[in-house]
Amino acid sequence: MSQDNSDVVVDRGAARLDDLWRKEDYWAIWIGFFIIAVAIFLVFSNRSGIEAKYNEYAAIINAEKAKPIKTIELINAQAAQKAIQGQKLPAMKALIDVLKTPARWKSNPLEALYLSEADARARSAAAQPAVDNAKQAEATALEAATAAQALAAGADFRDESLNAQATEAIGAWQKAKKATADASKKLVKPFNRIPGLIILGLALAVLCSIGAIFMGFNVGRFFVAFLCVYLICIVANILGNQVTMRKYGLNAEIWSIALGMIWANTIGTPQLLKEGSQVEYYIKTGLVLLGAEVLFHKIMAIGIPGIFVAWVVTPIVLISTYIFGQKVIKMPSRTLNIVISADMSVCGTSAAIATAAAARAKKEELTLSIGLSLTFTAIMMVAMPAFIAWVGMPEILGGAWIGGTVDATGAVAAAGAFIGPKALEVATVIKMIQNVLIGVTAFCVALYWTTKIDVGENEHVGLIEIWNRFPKFVIGFLTVSIVMSILSANVAPYGAMLVDQGTNRVSVPLRGWFFALAFVSIGLTTNFRELGKYFRGGKPVILYVCGQSFNLCLTLLMAWLMFYKVFPEITAKI
């Protein structure tokens, strides 16, 4: 008997160990870790070269700062030092070029994939004279500034009159230099995204197929199906990058789901294509990569006001919306209720997938929640900046409001940029702070669902059951966040160059591609008939609208109190 019990224990332990290479949560972690490790290696293996250049310019800056005026050499050295970024290393640049999505276009969708040198010159023809004139003016201004600085240097910078003339001339040169940069932005460069998209598709297919082998898929069918899903992603990105559509929020994410749904509910999704439509596999991998964007030193840059906006308002809205759904509008599904509540209050699709895994929500419930999120995100990213501008709301307050309410990180950045640079900074950091709650929310929902919802009156719930319910990919998300935060904050003063302008230039676009794969997969596996029953009575929409309305009001109030009444000194420094 004791032998039998021992065998049971060993088998259970082996099963849990087996999860490390059999479950999609862990494969999301392994793929995410692999991508981050490659990015870190490419950047940090060239760290000595970056440091040497940084220190070279630092020596020039320190020497020039001793002079009483801001010299040409100082300005050039500061600009050169700022331009040292991990993404500009040859290997990184080659990789980043492969990760690019189709370009923006106006009338010809083929311009999203390819633009010849002749077409680029033709499109730049109108702007070229202005660029040439700006460059000539800059050269003239530089010549005058050099002469004025030489006169001041000849007097050992002791003649105040000559110093003033030099400062004025150098300032005029800087303005001319900026004018050249602004004019050059209108020039169009030729490109060919097709080879990069082919290489990326094949590389992702191989990477995901490795996990598929261990998870028991037919790897041949999965590989072909993955490439089909990827092709739909490319089409969605082309449609989402049409200038007018993008302006009004009809982005690639919405097109990804829409194209999949149209296919699934018209001609039907063939069984082969379903093999590659692995929603959770892709989105969990994307969430692990999202951890690289949650950097703790950036969170502290905004400080206590941002933490209050994100970490106080969010749980209040989540719990209130869940209670409202259960007690007031009587949502028939608790899992749908909690997924919508987390989606709307925390950070959109990222929180939805984590919460759905913790509560073991049905696929249709997750699909419905993500659909609501993307729809209202598209509306809010256009409507909120317009409203903020209309009422004359302060830029920082508007950014904080957007960061705490708009769901998707990309939409937050786009909406914040409409208002201004400070709004963009505050909005993105607050969203970053809010993203930290993905793991906390998943754990709390897993704990609550295990101990209160899915447990019988006489059933004992142990730590093992809570662990089994907890979404394991969240561990990968938090691990990546901690590692990248340590690297970015402690590899001073090169952290931003190596992480913010280096490894994240790989993790961010790949996170976007994995999310796009997940959204297409959601569409391809969605049946309107199955989804329709969850919309009966319009309760999910009512829940989302009421919850988001409460979120908008409470976030605006908290942002105003924290940034302008309680901590105005922090706001003044932003």
C-alpha positions as CSV (number, residue, x, y, z in Angstrom):
1,M,0.0,0.0,0.0
2,S,2.8,2.4,0.9
3,Q,4.4,1.6,-2.4
4,D,1.2,2.5,-4.3
5,N,0.9,5.8,-2.4
6,S,4.5,6.6,-3.2
7,D,3.9,5.9,-6.9
8,V,1.0,8.3,-6.9
9,V,3.1,11.1,-5.3
10,V,5.9,10.6,-7.8
11,D,3.4,10.6,-10.8
12,R,1.8,13.8,-9.6
13,G,5.2,15.4,-9.1
14,A,6.3,14.3,-12.6
15,A,3.1,15.7,-14.1
16,R,3.8,19.1,-12.6
17,L,7.4,19.0,-13.8
18,D,6.1,17.9,-17.2
19,D,4.1,21.2,-17.4
20,L,7.4,23.0,-18.0
21,W,7.5,21.7,-21.6
22,R,3.9,20.7,-22.2
23,K,1.9,23.8,-21.2
24,E,1.5,26.9,-23.3
25,D,2.0,29.2,-20.3
26,Y,5.5,27.9,-19.9
27,W,6.2,28.0,-23.7
28,A,5.1,31.6,-23.7
29,I,7.7,32.2,-21.0
30,W,10.5,30.3,-22.8
31,I,9.9,32.1,-26.1
32,G,9.7,35.4,-24.4
33,F,12.9,34.7,-22.5
34,F,14.6,33.6,-25.6
35,I,13.7,36.8,-27.5
36,I,14.8,39.0,-24.6
37,A,18.1,37.1,-24.2
38,V,18.9,37.5,-27.9
39,A,18.2,41.2,-27.7
40,I,20.3,41.6,-24.6
41,F,23.2,39.6,-26.2
42,L,23.2,41.7,-29.3
43,V,23.3,45.0,-27.4
44,F,25.4,44.1,-24.4
45,S,28.0,42.2,-26.4
46,N,28.8,45.5,-28.0
47,R,28.5,47.4,-24.7
48,S,32.3,48.3,-24.6
49,G,32.0,50.1,-27.9
50,I,29.0,52.1,-26.7
51,E,30.8,53.0,-23.5
52,A,33.9,54.1,-25.3
53,K,32.0,56.4,-27.5
54,Y,29.9,57.7,-24.6
55,N,33.0,58.4,-22.5
56,E,34.7,60.1,-25.5
57,Y,31.9,62.5,-25.9
58,A,31.6,62.9,-22.1
59,A,35.2,64.1,-22.0
60,I,34.5,66.7,-24.6
61,I,31.3,67.8,-22.8
62,N,33.1,68.2,-19.5
63,A,35.9,70.2,-21.1
64,E,33.5,72.5,-23.0
65,K,31.2,73.0,-20.0
66,A,34.1,74.8,-18.3
67,K,33.9,77.6,-20.9
68,P,31.5,80.5,-20.1
69,I,29.5,80.0,-23.3
70,K,27.7,77.0,-24.9
71,T,30.2,76.2,-27.7
72,I,29.6,74.5,-31.0
73,E,31.7,71.6,-29.8
74,L,29.6,71.2,-26.7
75,I,26.4,71.1,-28.7
76,N,27.7,68.6,-31.2
77,A,29.1,66.4,-28.5
78,Q,25.8,66.4,-26.6
79,A,23.9,65.5,-29.8
80,A,26.4,62.8,-30.7
81,Q,26.2,61.3,-27.2
82,K,22.4,61.3,-27.3
83,A,22.5,59.6,-30.7
84,I,24.5,56.6,-29.2
85,Q,21.7,54.0,-29.0
86,G,21.7,50.2,-28.9
87,Q,19.3,50.1,-31.8
88,K,21.9,51.7,-34.1
89,L,24.4,48.8,-33.7
90,P,24.7,47.0,-37.0
91,A,23.3,43.7,-35.8
92,M,20.4,45.4,-33.9
93,K,19.6,47.6,-36.9
94,A,19.4,44.6,-39.2
95,L,17.1,42.8,-36.7
96,I,14.9,45.8,-36.1
97,D,14.5,46.3,-39.9
98,V,13.1,42.8,-40.1
99,L,10.5,43.5,-37.4
100,K,8.9,46.5,-39.1
101,T,5.2,46.4,-39.9
102,P,3.9,47.6,-43.3
103,A,4.3,51.3,-43.7
104,R,1.6,54.0,-43.7
105,W,-0.1,54.8,-47.0
106,K,-2.8,57.0,-48.4
107,S,-4.2,55.7,-51.7
108,N,-2.1,52.7,-52.9
109,P,-1.9,49.8,-50.4
110,L,1.2,48.5,-52.2
111,E,3.1,51.5,-50.8
112,A,2.8,49.9,-47.4
113,L,5.2,47.2,-48.6
114,Y,7.4,48.7,-51.3
115,L,8.5,52.1,-52.4
116,S,11.0,52.4,-55.2
117,E,13.8,55.0,-55.2
118,A,12.2,56.7,-58.2
119,D,8.8,56.9,-56.4
120,A,10.5,58.2,-53.2
121,R,12.3,60.9,-55.2
122,A,9.0,61.9,-56.9
123,R,7.2,62.1,-53.6
124,S,10.1,64.1,-52.1
125,A,10.3,66.5,-55.0
126,A,8.1,69.1,-53.5
127,A,10.0,69.1,-50.2
128,Q,13.5,68.9,-51.6
129,P,14.0,72.6,-52.5
130,A,13.0,73.6,-48.9
131,V,15.6,71.0,-47.5
132,D,18.3,72.4,-49.8
133,N,17.6,75.9,-48.8
134,A,17.5,74.9,-45.1
135,K,20.9,73.1,-45.5
136,Q,22.4,76.2,-47.1
137,A,21.1,78.4,-44.4
138,E,22.5,76.1,-41.8
139,A,25.9,76.0,-43.4
140,T,26.0,79.8,-43.5
141,A,24.9,80.0,-39.9
142,L,27.5,77.5,-38.9
143,E,30.2,79.5,-40.6
144,A,29.1,82.7,-38.8
145,A,28.9,80.9,-35.5
146,T,32.4,79.4,-35.9
147,A,33.8,82.8,-36.7
148,A,32.1,84.5,-33.7
149,Q,33.2,81.7,-31.4
150,A,36.8,82.0,-32.7
151,L,36.8,85.7,-31.8
152,A,35.5,84.9,-28.3
153,A,38.1,82.2,-27.9
154,G,40.9,84.5,-29.1
155,A,40.0,86.8,-26.1
156,D,40.1,83.7,-23.9
157,F,36.3,84.1,-23.4
158,R,36.9,87.1,-21.2
159,D,35.3,89.7,-23.4
160,E,31.5,89.8,-22.5
161,S,30.7,91.5,-25.8
162,L,32.3,88.9,-27.9
163,N,30.8,86.1,-25.8
164,A,27.4,87.6,-26.3
165,Q,27.9,87.8,-30.1
166,A,29.1,84.2,-30.2
167,T,26.2,83.0,-28.1
168,E,23.8,84.8,-30.4
169,A,25.5,83.4,-33.6
170,I,25.5,79.8,-32.1
171,G,21.8,80.2,-31.2
172,A,21.0,81.2,-34.8
173,W,22.9,78.1,-36.1
174,Q,21.0,75.8,-33.7
175,K,17.7,77.3,-35.1
176,A,18.9,76.8,-38.6
177,K,19.9,73.2,-37.8
178,K,16.5,72.4,-36.3
179,A,14.9,73.9,-39.4
180,T,16.9,71.5,-41.6
181,A,15.8,68.6,-39.5
182,D,12.2,69.6,-39.6
183,A,12.3,70.1,-43.4
184,S,14.1,66.7,-43.9
185,K,11.2,64.9,-42.1
186,K,9.1,65.5,-45.3
187,L,11.5,63.6,-47.4
188,V,10.5,60.1,-48.3
189,K,13.1,57.2,-48.3
190,P,12.7,54.1,-50.5
191,F,12.0,50.8,-48.7
192,N,11.2,47.2,-49.3
193,R,9.4,45.5,-46.4
194,I,8.6,42.3,-48.2
195,P,11.9,40.4,-47.5
196,G,11.8,41.4,-43.8
197,L,8.2,40.2,-43.5
198,I,9.0,36.9,-45.1
199,I,12.0,36.3,-42.8
200,L,10.0,37.3,-39.8
201,G,7.1,35.0,-40.6
202,L,9.3,32.0,-41.1
203,A,11.4,32.8,-38.0
204,L,8.2,33.1,-35.8
205,A,6.7,30.0,-37.4
206,V,9.8,28.0,-36.5
207,L,10.0,29.4,-33.0
208,C,6.3,28.7,-32.2
209,S,6.5,25.3,-33.9
210,I,9.2,24.2,-31.4
211,G,6.7,24.7,-28.6
212,A,3.9,23.1,-30.7
213,I,6.0,19.9,-31.0
214,F,6.2,19.5,-27.2
215,M,2.6,20.5,-26.7
216,G,1.4,17.7,-28.9
217,F,0.4,19.5,-32.1
218,N,0.9,18.1,-35.6
219,V,3.9,20.3,-36.3
220,G,3.5,20.3,-40.1
221,R,-0.1,21.4,-40.0
222,F,0.7,24.0,-37.3
223,F,3.6,25.4,-39.3
224,V,1.4,25.9,-42.4
225,A,-1.5,27.2,-40.4
226,F,0.7,29.7,-38.5
227,L,1.9,31.2,-41.8
228,C,-1.7,31.6,-43.0
229,V,-2.6,33.4,-39.7
230,Y,0.6,35.5,-40.2
231,L,-0.5,36.5,-43.7
232,I,-3.8,37.7,-42.4
233,C,-1.9,39.8,-39.8
234,I,0.0,41.4,-42.6
235,V,-3.2,42.3,-44.4
236,A,-4.7,43.7,-41.2
237,N,-1.6,45.8,-40.7
238,I,-1.8,47.2,-44.2
239,L,-5.4,48.1,-43.7
240,G,-4.7,49.5,-40.2
241,N,-1.9,51.7,-41.5
242,Q,-4.1,53.5,-44.0
243,V,-3.7,57.1,-42.9
244,T,-7.4,58.0,-42.6
245,M,-8.4,54.8,-41.0
246,R,-5.6,55.1,-38.4
247,K,-6.5,58.7,-37.7
248,Y,-10.0,57.5,-36.6
249,G,-8.8,54.6,-34.5
250,L,-9.4,51.8,-37.1
251,N,-6.0,50.3,-36.4
252,A,-4.4,47.0,-37.1
253,E,-5.7,45.4,-33.9
254,I,-9.3,46.0,-34.9
255,W,-8.7,44.9,-38.4
256,S,-7.0,41.7,-37.2
257,I,-10.2,40.6,-35.3
258,A,-12.5,41.9,-38.0
259,L,-10.8,40.0,-40.8
260,G,-10.8,36.8,-38.8
261,M,-14.4,37.1,-37.8
262,I,-15.5,37.8,-41.4
263,W,-13.7,34.7,-42.6
264,A,-15.0,32.5,-39.8
265,N,-18.6,33.6,-40.2
266,T,-18.9,33.7,-44.0
267,I,-16.9,30.9,-45.7
268,G,-15.9,29.3,-42.4
269,T,-12.5,28.6,-40.8
270,P,-11.0,25.4,-42.2
271,Q,-9.7,22.9,-39.7
272,L,-6.2,23.4,-41.0
273,L,-6.3,27.1,-40.2
274,K,-7.7,26.4,-36.7
275,E,-4.4,24.5,-36.0
276,G,-2.6,27.8,-36.1
277,S,-5.2,29.9,-34.3
278,Q,-3.8,29.4,-30.8
279,V,-5.0,32.6,-29.1
280,E,-3.6,32.1,-25.6
281,Y,-0.2,30.8,-26.9
282,Y,0.4,34.0,-28.8
283,I,-1.1,36.5,-26.5
284,K,0.7,35.1,-23.4
285,T,4.0,35.3,-25.2
286,G,3.2,38.9,-26.1
287,L,2.4,39.6,-22.4
288,V,5.8,38.1,-21.3
289,L,7.5,40.5,-23.7
290,L,5.3,43.4,-22.4
291,G,7.2,43.0,-19.1
292,A,10.3,44.6,-20.8
293,E,8.3,47.8,-21.1
294,V,7.4,48.0,-17.4
295,L,10.5,49.6,-16.0
296,F,10.4,50.5,-12.3
297,H,12.7,53.5,-12.4
298,K,10.4,55.1,-14.9
299,I,7.5,54.4,-12.7
300,M,9.2,56.3,-9.9
301,A,9.9,59.2,-12.2
302,I,6.3,60.2,-12.0
303,G,6.2,59.2,-8.4
304,I,3.4,59.1,-5.9
305,P,0.8,60.9,-8.0
306,G,1.0,58.4,-10.8
307,I,0.9,55.5,-8.3
308,F,-2.3,56.8,-6.8
309,V,-3.9,57.3,-10.2
310,A,-3.1,53.7,-11.2
311,W,-2.9,51.6,-8.1
312,V,-5.8,53.2,-6.1
313,V,-8.3,53.9,-8.8
314,T,-7.9,50.6,-10.7
315,P,-8.8,48.2,-7.9
316,I,-11.7,50.4,-6.8
317,V,-13.1,50.4,-10.3
318,L,-12.5,46.7,-10.8
319,I,-14.3,45.6,-7.6
320,S,-17.1,48.2,-8.0
321,T,-17.7,47.1,-11.6
322,Y,-17.8,43.4,-10.7
323,I,-20.3,44.1,-7.8
324,F,-22.4,46.3,-10.1
325,G,-22.5,43.5,-12.6
326,Q,-23.6,40.9,-10.1
327,K,-25.9,43.0,-7.9
328,V,-27.5,45.6,-10.2
329,I,-27.6,44.3,-13.8
330,K,-27.5,40.6,-12.8
331,M,-24.8,39.4,-15.2
332,P,-25.6,35.6,-15.7
333,S,-21.9,34.7,-16.0
334,R,-19.5,35.6,-13.1
335,T,-16.5,34.9,-15.3
336,L,-17.7,37.2,-18.1
337,N,-18.3,39.8,-15.4
338,I,-14.8,39.7,-13.9
339,V,-13.1,39.5,-17.3
340,I,-14.9,42.6,-18.6
341,S,-14.2,44.4,-15.2
342,A,-10.5,43.6,-15.4
343,D,-10.3,44.4,-19.1
344,M,-11.9,47.8,-18.7
345,S,-10.2,48.9,-15.4
346,V,-6.7,47.5,-15.6
347,C,-5.1,47.6,-19.1
348,G,-7.4,46.1,-21.7
349,T,-6.6,42.8,-23.5
350,S,-3.5,42.1,-21.4
351,A,-5.5,42.0,-18.2
352,A,-8.4,40.2,-19.9
353,I,-6.3,37.2,-20.9
354,A,-4.7,37.0,-17.5
355,T,-8.0,37.3,-15.7
356,A,-9.7,34.8,-18.0
357,A,-7.0,32.3,-17.3
358,A,-7.3,32.8,-13.6
359,A,-11.1,32.5,-13.6
360,R,-11.1,29.8,-16.3
361,A,-13.5,31.9,-18.5
362,K,-14.9,30.5,-21.7
363,K,-13.2,31.4,-25.0
364,E,-16.3,33.3,-26.1
365,E,-16.3,35.4,-23.0
366,L,-12.7,36.4,-23.5
367,T,-13.4,37.2,-27.2
368,L,-16.4,39.3,-26.2
369,S,-14.4,41.2,-23.6
370,I,-11.5,41.9,-26.0
371,G,-13.9,43.0,-28.7
372,L,-15.5,45.5,-26.4
373,S,-12.1,46.7,-25.3
374,L,-10.8,47.3,-28.8
375,T,-14.0,49.0,-29.9
376,F,-14.1,51.5,-27.0
377,T,-10.4,52.0,-27.1
378,A,-10.7,53.2,-30.8
379,I,-13.4,55.6,-29.7
380,M,-11.6,56.9,-26.7
381,M,-8.2,57.4,-28.3
382,V,-9.8,59.9,-30.7
383,A,-12.5,61.4,-28.5
384,M,-10.5,62.0,-25.3
385,P,-7.7,64.2,-26.9
386,A,-10.4,66.2,-28.7
387,F,-12.4,66.7,-25.5
388,I,-9.2,67.6,-23.5
389,A,-8.3,70.2,-26.2
390,W,-11.8,71.6,-26.3
391,V,-12.1,72.2,-22.6
392,G,-8.5,73.5,-22.3
393,M,-7.5,70.8,-19.8
394,P,-3.8,71.1,-18.6
395,E,-1.5,68.9,-20.5
396,I,-0.3,66.8,-17.6
397,L,-3.8,66.3,-16.3
398,G,-5.0,65.2,-19.7
399,G,-2.1,62.8,-20.0
400,A,-2.8,61.3,-16.6
401,W,-6.5,60.9,-17.4
402,I,-5.7,59.1,-20.7
403,G,-3.1,56.9,-19.1
404,G,-5.5,55.7,-16.4
405,T,-8.5,55.0,-18.6
406,V,-7.6,54.1,-22.2
407,D,-6.9,50.4,-22.4
408,A,-4.2,49.6,-24.9
409,T,-0.6,50.8,-24.3
410,G,-0.3,51.8,-28.0
411,A,-3.5,53.7,-28.0
412,V,-2.4,55.5,-24.8
413,A,0.8,56.7,-26.5
414,A,-1.1,57.8,-29.6
415,A,-3.7,59.7,-27.6
416,G,-1.1,61.3,-25.4
417,A,0.9,62.4,-28.4
418,F,-2.1,64.3,-29.8
419,I,-2.0,66.6,-26.7
420,G,1.7,67.1,-26.3
421,P,5.1,65.7,-25.2
422,K,4.4,66.0,-21.4
423,A,1.0,64.4,-21.8
424,L,2.6,61.6,-23.8
425,E,5.2,61.0,-21.1
426,V,2.7,61.1,-18.2
427,A,0.2,58.9,-20.0
428,T,2.7,56.2,-21.0
429,V,4.2,56.0,-17.5
430,I,0.9,55.8,-15.8
431,K,-0.1,53.0,-18.1
432,M,3.2,51.3,-17.3
433,I,2.4,51.6,-13.6
434,Q,-1.1,50.2,-14.3
435,N,0.4,47.2,-16.2
436,V,2.2,46.1,-13.0
437,L,-1.3,45.2,-11.8
438,I,-1.7,42.4,-14.4
439,G,0.1,39.9,-12.1
440,V,-1.6,41.2,-8.9
441,T,-5.0,41.0,-10.6
442,A,-4.4,37.5,-11.9
443,F,-3.3,36.3,-8.5
444,C,-6.2,37.9,-6.6
445,V,-8.8,36.6,-9.1
446,A,-7.2,33.1,-8.9
447,L,-7.3,33.2,-5.1
448,Y,-10.9,34.5,-5.0
449,W,-12.2,32.1,-7.7
450,T,-10.6,29.1,-6.1
451,T,-11.6,29.8,-2.5
452,K,-15.0,31.4,-3.1
453,I,-16.6,30.7,-6.5
454,D,-15.4,27.2,-7.6
455,V,-15.3,25.5,-4.2
456,G,-18.0,23.5,-2.5
457,E,-19.1,24.0,1.1
458,N,-17.1,21.1,2.5
459,E,-14.2,21.2,0.0
460,H,-10.8,22.2,1.3
461,V,-8.7,24.3,-1.0
462,G,-4.9,24.2,-0.7
463,L,-2.0,26.1,-2.1
464,I,-1.6,23.6,-4.9
465,E,-5.0,24.3,-6.3
466,I,-4.4,28.1,-6.1
467,W,-1.1,27.5,-7.9
468,N,-2.7,25.4,-10.6
469,R,-5.2,28.2,-11.2
470,F,-2.7,31.0,-11.3
471,P,-1.6,32.0,-14.8
472,K,2.1,31.0,-14.9
473,F,3.0,33.3,-17.8
474,V,2.6,36.2,-15.3
475,I,5.7,35.0,-13.6
476,G,7.5,35.5,-16.9
477,F,6.0,38.9,-17.3
478,L,7.2,39.9,-13.8
479,T,10.7,38.3,-14.3
480,V,11.3,40.2,-17.5
481,S,10.1,43.4,-15.9
482,I,12.5,43.0,-12.9
483,V,15.5,42.0,-15.0
484,M,15.1,44.8,-17.6
485,S,14.4,47.4,-14.8
486,I,17.7,46.4,-13.1
487,L,19.6,46.6,-16.3
488,S,18.1,49.9,-17.3
489,A,18.6,51.6,-13.9
490,N,21.9,50.2,-12.9
491,V,24.0,50.1,-16.0
492,A,24.5,53.8,-15.6
493,P,24.8,56.0,-17.5
494,Y,24.2,53.7,-20.4
495,G,21.0,52.0,-19.3
496,A,18.7,54.0,-21.6
497,M,21.0,53.4,-24.6
498,L,21.1,49.6,-23.9
499,V,17.5,49.0,-22.8
500,D,15.1,51.8,-23.7
501,Q,16.9,52.5,-27.0
502,G,18.2,48.9,-27.5
503,T,16.5,45.7,-26.3
504,N,13.1,47.3,-26.2
505,R,13.4,48.1,-29.9
506,V,13.2,44.3,-30.4
507,S,10.7,43.3,-27.6
508,V,8.1,46.0,-28.4
509,P,7.5,45.2,-32.1
510,L,7.6,41.5,-31.4
511,R,5.0,42.0,-28.7
512,G,2.9,43.8,-31.2
513,W,3.2,40.9,-33.7
514,F,2.3,38.3,-31.1
515,F,-0.8,40.3,-30.1
516,A,-1.8,40.6,-33.8
517,L,-1.5,36.9,-34.2
518,A,-3.7,36.4,-31.2
519,F,-6.3,38.9,-32.4
520,V,-6.5,37.2,-35.8
521,S,-6.8,33.9,-34.1
522,I,-9.7,35.2,-31.9
523,G,-11.5,36.3,-35.0
524,L,-10.9,33.0,-36.8
525,T,-12.3,31.0,-33.9
526,T,-15.3,33.2,-33.1
527,N,-18.8,32.0,-34.1
528,F,-21.4,34.8,-34.0
529,R,-24.1,32.3,-33.0
530,E,-22.1,31.2,-30.0
531,L,-21.1,34.7,-29.1
532,G,-24.6,36.1,-29.6
533,K,-26.1,34.5,-26.4
534,Y,-23.7,36.5,-24.3
535,F,-25.0,39.8,-25.7
536,R,-28.6,39.0,-24.8
537,G,-30.2,42.0,-23.0
538,G,-27.1,44.1,-23.8
539,K,-25.7,43.5,-20.3
540,P,-22.0,43.2,-21.3
541,V,-22.2,46.6,-23.1
542,I,-24.1,48.1,-20.2
543,L,-21.5,46.8,-17.8
544,Y,-18.6,48.1,-19.9
545,V,-20.1,51.6,-20.4
546,C,-21.1,52.0,-16.8
547,G,-17.8,50.8,-15.5
548,Q,-15.8,52.9,-17.9
549,S,-17.9,56.0,-17.1
550,F,-17.1,55.5,-13.4
551,N,-13.5,54.9,-14.3
552,L,-13.3,58.2,-16.3
553,C,-14.8,60.2,-13.5
554,L,-12.8,58.7,-10.7
555,T,-9.5,58.8,-12.6
556,L,-9.9,62.4,-13.6
557,L,-10.7,63.4,-10.0
558,M,-7.8,61.4,-8.6
559,A,-5.4,62.8,-11.2
560,W,-6.5,66.4,-10.4
561,L,-6.1,65.9,-6.7
562,M,-2.7,64.1,-6.9
563,F,-1.0,66.2,-9.5
564,Y,-2.4,69.6,-8.7
565,K,-3.5,69.7,-5.1
566,V,-1.5,67.2,-3.1
567,F,1.8,67.0,-5.0
568,P,2.0,70.2,-7.2
569,E,5.8,70.3,-6.7
570,I,6.2,67.0,-8.5
571,T,3.9,68.3,-11.3
572,A,6.1,71.4,-11.7
573,K,9.2,69.3,-12.3
574,I,7.6,67.2,-15.1
